């Protein structure tokens, strides 16, 4: 089965299983997105509306917001790299966070 995801009449995502759609961070009310299933023969289901969706802002390693324990190791190391802070030999989250300057 293929899932097609529409925002209005625009196809914004398609794929088998989980479908990733890049969206700006904001709240989208119920009905903003609709979907349809397509089987192996190309037959489409009736369209259905998705419930409300909230998209949180992603972490910007180049930004001023410092990483915290809620960030991934990859996000923390990206922030350290972007701010030219050496983290050679460090791979544990707590050790990486210890390198983030305190204001």
C-alpha positions as CSV (number, residue, x, y, z in Angstrom):
1,X,0.0,0.0,0.0
2,X,1.1,3.5,-0.8
3,X,0.0,6.5,1.3
4,X,-0.5,9.8,-0.5
5,X,-0.6,12.9,1.7
6,X,-2.2,16.1,0.4
7,X,-2.2,19.7,1.8
8,X,-5.2,21.1,-0.1
9,X,-4.7,19.8,-3.7
10,X,-0.9,19.6,-3.4
11,X,0.7,16.2,-3.0
12,X,3.2,16.8,-0.1
13,X,4.3,13.2,0.6
14,X,4.0,9.7,-0.6
15,X,5.4,6.4,0.3
16,X,5.0,3.0,1.8
17,X,4.5,2.9,5.6
18,X,5.6,6.1,7.3
19,X,5.6,9.2,5.1
20,X,7.9,12.1,5.9
21,X,6.6,15.6,5.1
22,X,8.8,18.7,5.6
23,X,6.7,21.3,7.2
24,X,7.3,24.7,8.8
25,X,7.0,24.6,12.6
26,X,3.4,25.6,13.6
27,X,0.0,24.1,14.5
28,X,-2.1,22.7,11.6
29,X,-5.8,22.3,12.4
30,X,-7.6,19.0,11.7
31,X,-8.4,18.7,8.0
32,X,-5.3,20.6,6.8
33,X,-4.0,17.3,5.5
34,X,-5.8,14.6,3.7
35,X,-4.7,11.1,2.7
36,X,-5.5,8.3,0.4
37,X,-4.3,4.7,0.2
38,X,-3.3,3.2,-3.2
39,X,-3.1,-0.5,-3.6
40,X,-0.9,-2.5,-5.9
41,X,-3.3,-2.2,-8.8
42,X,-3.5,1.6,-8.5
43,X,-7.0,1.6,-6.9
44,X,-7.4,4.5,-4.5
45,X,-9.3,4.6,-1.3
46,X,-11.7,7.4,-0.4
47,X,-9.8,10.5,0.9
48,X,-9.7,10.8,4.7
49,X,-8.7,13.8,6.8
50,X,-5.8,13.7,9.3
51,X,-6.3,15.1,12.8
52,X,-4.7,18.3,14.0
53,X,-0.9,18.2,13.7
54,X,1.7,20.2,15.7
55,X,5.1,20.5,14.2
56,X,7.8,21.6,16.7
57,X,10.7,23.7,15.6
58,X,13.8,21.7,14.9
59,X,17.1,22.3,16.7
60,X,19.4,24.6,14.7
61,X,23.0,23.9,15.6
62,X,24.1,27.2,14.1
63,X,21.6,29.1,16.3
64,X,22.0,30.8,19.7
65,X,19.9,28.2,21.6
66,X,22.3,25.9,23.4
67,X,21.8,22.2,23.5
68,X,20.4,20.5,26.6
69,X,20.0,16.9,27.8
70,X,16.9,16.6,25.6
71,X,19.0,16.9,22.5
72,X,20.7,14.0,20.8
73,X,24.4,13.4,20.8
74,X,24.4,14.2,17.0
75,X,22.7,17.5,17.7
76,X,25.1,18.4,20.5
77,X,28.2,17.6,18.5
78,X,26.7,19.6,15.5
79,X,26.3,22.6,17.8
80,X,29.8,22.2,19.2
81,X,31.2,22.0,15.6
82,X,29.2,25.0,14.5
83,X,30.5,27.0,17.5
84,X,34.1,25.7,17.0
85,X,34.3,23.9,20.3
86,X,36.7,20.9,20.2
87,X,35.0,17.7,21.4
88,X,37.7,15.3,20.3
89,X,37.5,12.0,22.3
90,X,34.1,12.8,23.7
91,X,31.1,10.7,22.8
92,X,29.0,10.6,25.9
93,X,26.1,13.1,26.1
94,X,27.0,14.4,29.6
95,X,30.7,14.9,28.6
96,X,29.6,16.8,25.4
97,X,27.2,19.0,27.4
98,X,29.9,19.8,29.8
99,X,31.7,21.6,26.9
100,X,28.8,23.9,26.3
101,X,29.6,27.3,27.9
102,X,27.5,28.5,30.7
103,X,26.3,32.1,30.4
